[in-house]
Amino acid sequence: MANISVSLSNLKLPNPTMLASGIIGVSGKLLLRAANEGAGAVVTKSIGPEPRKGYENPCLAEVSKNTYLNAMGLPNPGVKFFAEELRIAKRGGVPVIASVFGGTPSEFSYVASLMEKAGADAVELNVSCPHSEVAIIGQSCELVGAIVKEVRKKVKIPILVKLNPNVTDIVEIAVEAEKAGADILTAINTVRAMAIDINTCKPVLANRVGGLSGEALRPIAVRCIYEIYEHVKIPIVGVGGIFHWSHAIEHILAGATAVQIGTAMVNGFQIFREISHGIKRYLEKKGYQNINEIVGIAHKEG
Ligand SMILES: Cc1cc2nc3c(=O)[nH]c(=O)nc-3n(C[C@H](O)[C@H](O)[C@H](O)COP(=O)(O)O)c2cc1C
């Protein structure tokens, strides 16, 4: 039987599938359900220093099959109210990663340290939501570096940095995050995008601009992972357009050690087990004993 357990820094995952931030992660019970249904780790909705309402509806639209546009505006109950949800999620027995955001380095480190106290196994810094103010952070090496350094001073748990694909060169931001003390990189957040309703002649989303997720994102994510892998030593978590085990394999061959599932949650929680089984079968068919043997092998020549 092929071994599909993976390590990300000091996090041990029974399999490489993770729930991505934001899709269902605002409730502890849903995070727990993802863990019980086979996710190897779960990431919470991005949580900020204060409660936040988010944007008006419509904030989500399907633009083509399995491809969505969203501009939620980071709605969340604020860090103080989220600690209890985190405790519920911890009952799942897999790593619980708290996605955090703020407006300044000290806000990021404030939220991250409260999450650590509440029991988070790691924090994922959302410096990349393309339709909110944090997008600007993820486009600047200096700001990403400053935030990671500040959080590093305050927390001992591993730090994941979720990268913004809406940049000229994602590699320079990835390298800066690693230099500043990140333990793991998550690639990628959604791509800044827009749709217009031809009957009302207006943008579909209330916020006008949103982030593209789902199937259309996969080739962009795979390209980003492939480019980053050649320039960093820390592990990469791939996210973008994974609906099937073969999509997860594509991310892994490009250089991802684990993968997150976001939009595909529209099809149900069974996706974690389906992807894990598919990966196992693929490894066995190809004669591999351990998933680590195939991480990044698309880079090998010949
Ligand atoms: C409705 C929705 C809400 C999201 N909220 C967050 C969020 O709070 N924090 C974050 O880092 N990413 C958020 N994302 C981005 C996803 O975590 C993921 O990076 C992206 O959707 C690409 O993966 P996918 O194609 O599997 O959905 C959100 C995505 C969607 C569709």
Ligand as a Chemical Component Dictionary entry (heavy atoms), coordinates in Angstrom:
data_LIG
# 
_chem_comp.id                   LIG 
_chem_comp.type                 NON-POLYMER 
_chem_comp.pdbx_formal_charge   0 
_chem_comp.three_letter_code    LIG 
# 
loop_
_chem_comp_atom.comp_id 
_chem_comp_atom.atom_id 
_chem_comp_atom.alt_atom_id 
_chem_comp_atom.type_symbol 
_chem_comp_atom.charge 
_chem_comp_atom.model_Cartn_x 
_chem_comp_atom.model_Cartn_y 
_chem_comp_atom.model_Cartn_z 
_chem_comp_atom.pdbx_ordinal 
LIG C1  C1  C 0 -16.539 31.884 -1.760 1  
LIG C2  C2  C 0 -15.062 31.914 -1.533 2  
LIG C3  C3  C 0 -14.545 32.471 -0.368 3  
LIG C4  C4  C 0 -13.167 32.496 -0.126 4  
LIG N1  N1  N 0 -12.691 33.037 1.036  5  
LIG C5  C5  C 0 -11.345 33.003 1.295  6  
LIG C6  C6  C 0 -10.840 33.487 2.537  7  
LIG O1  O1  O 0 -11.572 33.895 3.445  8  
LIG N2  N2  N 0 -9.494  33.453 2.708  9  
LIG C7  C7  C 0 -8.613  32.976 1.765  10 
LIG O2  O2  O 0 -7.397  32.961 1.991  11 
LIG N3  N3  N 0 -9.095  32.474 0.584  12 
LIG C8  C8  C 0 -10.424 32.489 0.340  13 
LIG N4  N4  N 0 -10.894 31.973 -0.850 14 
LIG C9  C9  C 0 -9.934  31.422 -1.832 15 
LIG C10 C10 C 0 -9.802  29.896 -1.720 16 
LIG O3  O3  O 0 -9.308  29.504 -0.454 17 
LIG C11 C11 C 0 -8.883  29.351 -2.831 18 
LIG O4  O4  O 0 -7.589  29.913 -2.691 19 
LIG C12 C12 C 0 -9.389  29.667 -4.220 20 
LIG O5  O5  O 0 -10.792 29.606 -4.290 21 
LIG C13 C13 C 0 -8.792  28.736 -5.286 22 
LIG O6  O6  O 0 -9.094  27.393 -5.023 23 
LIG P1  P1  P 0 -10.355 26.615 -5.705 24 
LIG O7  O7  O 0 -10.235 26.813 -7.185 25 
LIG O8  O8  O 0 -10.201 25.205 -5.252 26 
LIG O9  O9  O 0 -11.578 27.274 -5.162 27 
LIG C14 C14 C 0 -12.270 31.955 -1.101 28 
LIG C15 C15 C 0 -12.805 31.386 -2.271 29 
LIG C16 C16 C 0 -14.164 31.354 -2.501 30 
LIG C17 C17 C 0 -14.681 30.730 -3.775 31 
# 
loop_
_chem_comp_bond.comp_id 
_chem_comp_bond.atom_id_1 
_chem_comp_bond.atom_id_2 
_chem_comp_bond.value_order 
_chem_comp_bond.pdbx_ordinal 
LIG C1  C2  SING 1  
LIG C2  C3  SING 2  
LIG C2  C16 DOUB 3  
LIG C3  C4  DOUB 4  
LIG C4  N1  SING 5  
LIG C4  C14 SING 6  
LIG N1  C5  DOUB 7  
LIG C5  C6  SING 8  
LIG C5  C8  SING 9  
LIG C6  O1  DOUB 10 
LIG C6  N2  SING 11 
LIG N2  C7  SING 12 
LIG C7  O2  DOUB 13 
LIG C7  N3  SING 14 
LIG N3  C8  DOUB 15 
LIG C8  N4  SING 16 
LIG N4  C9  SING 17 
LIG N4  C14 SING 18 
LIG C9  C10 SING 19 
LIG C10 O3  SING 20 
LIG C10 C11 SING 21 
LIG C11 O4  SING 22 
LIG C11 C12 SING 23 
LIG C12 O5  SING 24 
LIG C12 C13 SING 25 
LIG C13 O6  SING 26 
LIG O6  P1  SING 27 
LIG P1  O7  DOUB 28 
LIG P1  O8  SING 29 
LIG P1  O9  SING 30 
LIG C14 C15 DOUB 31 
LIG C15 C16 SING 32 
LIG C16 C17 SING 33 
# 
